[in-house]
Amino acid sequence: MTSRQDAYIVSALRTPVGKAPRGVLRSTRPDDLLAHVLRGLLVKHPNLDPAAVEDVLIGCAMPEGPQGMNVARIGALLAGLPDCVPGVTVNRFCASGLQTIAMAADRIRLGEADLLIAGGTESMSQVPMMGNSPSFNPAILAGDENLGIAFGMGITAEKVAQRWKVDRDVQDGFALQSHRRALHAQQGGAFDEEILPLETRSTVPDLAGGQVRLIKRWVTADEGPRAETSAEALAGLRPVFAARGSVTAGNSSQMSDGAGAVLLASEAALKRHSLTPMARFLGFAVAGVAPEIMGIG
């Protein structure tokens, strides 16, 4: 390679986001969520030969159970990509999907690839936070220096709030504003182009008949935004993670189920496959912080 080439994002699709662990996507496997958006990308570009995709990079925060065994490869096969298209699963916890986009873009910019798919999938309903059987190395928990590596996000949020004096009313106000903005965006159709509606299937026990009923439902919108949320309702919630804390179920990030993927291409691939880019990838950087305040990272 004699010079760096540009990397472009051609298209992006995602499922609606469901609330875990009792939301509308709770019964849908994460590899099926992934396959759904991968198929959507292929359908969106009917003149693109699926075999031209050189790799599928998928992020997953807890790659085990139904989202283990290299979920990227499984999702690609379920989506109908030919077996010559490989897949790799990447883990950087909450930034796993974002990391795959950066990695794919870097491969294109280095001239190592021309056409890649990147994204992420996660079912926090089926694989809970910290996984099904966490096993920390005893050495990292032996002293106080790295103990924060085992803290849940709620505890780290409390520590961030304490250190930077983020009061409860500020947190509640930000949460309320987030709901209102999300609802406004939903109602205005801001997410319609990126969301790929999904049919879900779940079973419900019929206690009267002693049988199990199959329920089918089309999901078209994110489940998180709540129109009934108010400042009074948020103020009435108790802290969840510390007796005298400030982090509640109302001002915390929800647990979610969903998947998303983007198609990335070099300039040569854009011309070869008659693709129109929506964005150019400029750069990406990472930095570590103390585990107990991971929320600022």
C-alpha positions in Angstrom: 0.0 0.0 0.0 1.4 3.4 -1.0 -1.3 5.7 0.4 -4.2 5.5 2.8 -7.7 5.3 1.2 -10.9 6.6 2.6 -13.6 4.4 4.3 -17.3 5.2 3.8 -20.4 4.1 5.6 -22.9 3.2 2.9 -26.0 2.2 4.9 -27.1 1.5 8.5 -30.0 -0.6 9.8 -31.0 -1.7 13.3 -33.8 -3.5 15.0 -36.2 -1.7 17.3 -34.7 -1.6 20.8 -36.5 -3.7 23.3 -36.4 -3.5 27.1 -34.8 -6.3 29.0 -35.6 -8.7 30.6 -39.4 -8.5 30.0 -39.7 -6.5 26.8 -41.0 -7.3 23.4 -37.7 -8.9 22.2 -37.1 -11.0 25.2 -37.9 -14.3 23.4 -35.9 -13.5 20.2 -32.4 -14.9 20.1 -29.6 -12.4 19.6 -28.3 -14.3 16.6 -31.7 -14.0 15.0 -31.8 -10.3 15.8 -28.4 -10.0 14.0 -29.5 -12.1 11.0 -32.5 -9.9 10.6 -30.5 -6.7 10.1 -27.9 -8.5 8.0 -30.6 -9.7 5.6 -32.0 -6.1 5.7 -28.7 -4.7 4.4 -28.6 -7.3 1.6 -32.2 -6.5 0.6 -31.4 -2.8 0.6 -28.7 -3.4 -2.0 -30.2 -6.0 -4.3 -27.5 -5.5 -7.0 -24.7 -6.3 -4.5 -23.3 -9.8 -4.7 -23.3 -11.1 -1.0 -20.1 -12.9 -1.8 -18.4 -9.5 -2.3 -18.6 -8.9 1.5 -15.1 -9.8 2.8 -15.9 -10.1 6.5 -18.6 -9.5 9.1 -17.4 -7.9 12.3 -19.9 -8.0 15.2 -19.6 -6.6 18.7 -21.2 -8.3 21.7 -20.7 -7.4 25.3 -21.4 -10.8 26.7 -20.5 -13.3 24.0 -21.8 -16.5 25.6 -24.9 -18.7 25.6 -27.2 -17.9 22.7 -24.8 -15.1 21.6 -21.7 -17.2 21.9 -19.9 -19.6 19.5 -18.9 -16.6 17.3 -22.3 -15.0 16.9 -21.0 -13.0 14.0 -20.4 -16.1 11.9 -23.7 -17.7 13.0 -25.7 -14.5 12.2 -24.0 -14.3 8.8 -25.0 -17.8 7.9 -28.5 -17.4 9.2 -28.8 -14.3 7.0 -28.0 -16.2 3.9 -24.5 -14.9 3.3 -22.4 -17.5 1.5 -20.0 -19.6 3.5 -17.0 -17.8 1.9 -17.9 -14.8 4.0 -16.2 -15.1 7.4 -17.2 -13.5 10.7 -15.6 -12.3 13.9 -17.0 -11.4 17.3 -15.4 -8.5 19.1 -15.8 -7.5 22.8 -15.3 -4.1 24.3 -18.3 -4.2 26.6 -20.7 -1.3 25.9 -18.5 -0.1 22.9 -18.3 -3.5 21.2 -20.4 -2.6 18.2 -18.7 0.8 17.8 -15.3 -0.9 18.0 -16.2 -3.2 15.1 -17.0 -0.2 12.9 -13.7 1.4 13.7 -11.8 -1.9 13.0 -13.6 -2.3 9.7 -12.9 1.2 8.7 -9.2 0.9 9.6 -8.9 -2.3 7.4 -10.5 -0.4 4.5 -8.2 2.6 5.0 -5.2 0.4 5.1 -6.1 -1.2 1.9 -6.7 -4.6 3.4 -10.4 -4.8 2.5 -12.9 -3.0 0.2 -16.4 -4.1 1.5 -17.2 -5.0 5.1 -20.2 -5.3 7.4 -19.8 -4.2 11.0 -22.2 -3.9 13.9 -23.4 -5.5 17.1 -26.0 -7.7 18.8 -27.1 -8.2 22.4 -29.9 -9.8 24.3 -29.7 -8.8 27.9 -32.9 -10.7 28.4 -31.2 -14.0 27.5 -27.6 -13.2 28.7 -27.7 -11.0 31.7 -25.1 -8.3 32.6 -21.8 -9.9 33.7 -22.9 -13.2 32.0 -24.3 -16.4 33.4 -21.3 -17.5 35.3 -18.7 -14.7 36.0 -15.4 -15.8 37.2 -12.9 -13.0 38.2 -9.3 -13.8 38.7 -8.8 -13.7 42.5 -5.6 -11.7 42.1 -7.4 -8.7 40.6 -9.8 -8.7 43.5 -7.2 -9.1 46.2 -6.6 -5.4 46.8 -8.6 -2.2 46.5 -6.7 -0.9 43.5 -8.6 -2.9 40.9 -11.7 -3.9 42.9 -13.9 -1.6 40.7 -13.5 -4.1 37.8 -16.2 -6.2 39.5 -18.6 -3.3 40.1 -21.9 -3.2 38.3 -22.8 -0.1 36.3 -25.1 1.2 38.9 -22.4 1.3 41.5 -20.0 3.1 39.1 -22.7 5.6 38.4 -23.0 6.4 42.1 -19.3 6.9 42.3 -19.3 9.3 39.3 -22.2 11.2 40.9 -20.4 11.5 44.2 -17.0 12.5 42.8 -18.3 15.1 40.4 -21.3 16.2 42.6 -24.0 15.3 40.1 -27.1 15.9 42.2 -30.2 13.8 42.0 -32.4 16.5 40.5 -29.8 17.0 37.7 -29.9 13.3 36.9 -33.7 13.2 37.0 -33.9 16.3 34.8 -31.5 14.8 32.2 -33.5 11.6 32.2 -36.8 13.5 31.7 -35.3 15.5 28.9 -34.0 12.3 27.2 -37.4 10.7 27.2 -39.0 13.8 25.8 -36.4 14.2 23.1 -36.7 10.5 22.2 -40.5 10.7 22.0 -40.3 13.8 19.9 -37.9 12.1 17.5 -40.1 9.0 17.4 -43.3 11.0 16.6 -41.4 12.9 13.9 -40.2 9.8 12.2 -36.5 10.5 12.9 -35.8 6.8 13.4 -38.0 5.3 10.7 -35.3 5.0 8.0 -32.9 3.2 10.3 -35.3 0.8 12.0 -36.1 -2.5 10.4 -39.4 -3.8 11.7 -39.3 -7.2 13.3 -41.9 -10.0 13.8 -41.5 -11.6 17.2 -42.8 -14.9 18.5 -43.3 -15.7 22.1 -45.2 -18.3 24.1 -47.7 -17.5 26.8 -49.2 -20.1 29.1 -53.0 -20.6 28.8 -53.8 -21.4 32.4 -57.5 -22.1 31.7 -56.9 -24.5 28.8 -53.7 -26.0 30.2 -51.8 -25.2 27.0 -49.3 -22.8 25.6 -50.3 -20.1 23.1 -48.0 -18.7 20.4 -48.1 -14.9 20.2 -46.9 -13.1 17.0 -46.3 -9.4 17.0 -44.7 -6.9 14.7 -42.3 -4.5 16.5 -41.7 -1.2 14.7 -40.5 1.3 17.4 -38.1 1.5 20.3 -39.7 0.4 23.6 -37.7 2.6 26.0 -39.2 6.2 25.6 -42.1 6.6 28.1 -44.7 9.3 27.4 -46.0 9.1 31.0 -42.6 10.0 32.6 -42.7 13.1 34.7 -40.5 15.0 37.0 -42.8 14.0 39.9 -42.7 10.4 39.0 -38.9 10.4 38.7 -38.5 12.2 42.0 -40.6 9.6 43.8 -38.3 6.7 42.9 -36.0 5.2 45.5 -32.2 4.8 44.9 -31.4 1.3 43.7 -27.7 0.9 44.3 -26.9 2.7 47.5 -29.1 3.5 50.5 -28.3 7.2 50.3 -27.5 7.3 46.7 -29.0 9.2 43.7 -29.2 6.6 40.9 -32.7 5.2 40.4 -34.5 3.0 37.9 -35.8 6.2 36.3 -32.5 8.0 35.7 -30.5 4.9 34.8 -30.0 3.6 31.3 -32.3 0.7 30.6 -31.2 -2.8 29.9 -31.9 -3.6 26.2 -32.2 -6.2 23.5 -31.4 -5.4 19.8 -29.0 -5.5 16.9 -27.6 -3.1 14.3 -25.2 -3.3 11.3 -23.6 -1.0 8.8 -22.1 -1.6 5.4 -18.7 0.0 4.9 -16.8 0.4 1.6 -13.7 1.9 0.0 -14.0 4.4 -2.8 -13.2 1.7 -5.3 -16.0 -0.5 -3.9 -18.4 2.4 -4.1 -17.7 2.7 -7.9 -17.5 -1.0 -8.5 -20.9 -1.7 -6.9 -22.6 1.6 -7.7 -23.1 2.5 -4.0 -23.8 5.9 -2.6 -22.2 6.7 0.8 -24.0 8.4 3.7 -20.8 9.3 5.7 -17.0 9.1 5.6 -15.2 7.6 8.5 -12.6 10.1 9.9 -11.2 8.6 13.1 -11.6 6.8 16.4 -9.7 6.8 19.7 -9.9 5.0 23.0 -8.7 5.7 26.5 -8.9 3.8 29.8 -10.1 5.2 33.1 -10.2 3.7 36.6 -12.8 0.9 36.6 -14.9 2.3 39.4 -15.7 5.4 37.4 -16.1 3.7 34.0 -19.0 5.9 33.3 -16.8 8.8 32.2 -14.9 6.6 29.7 
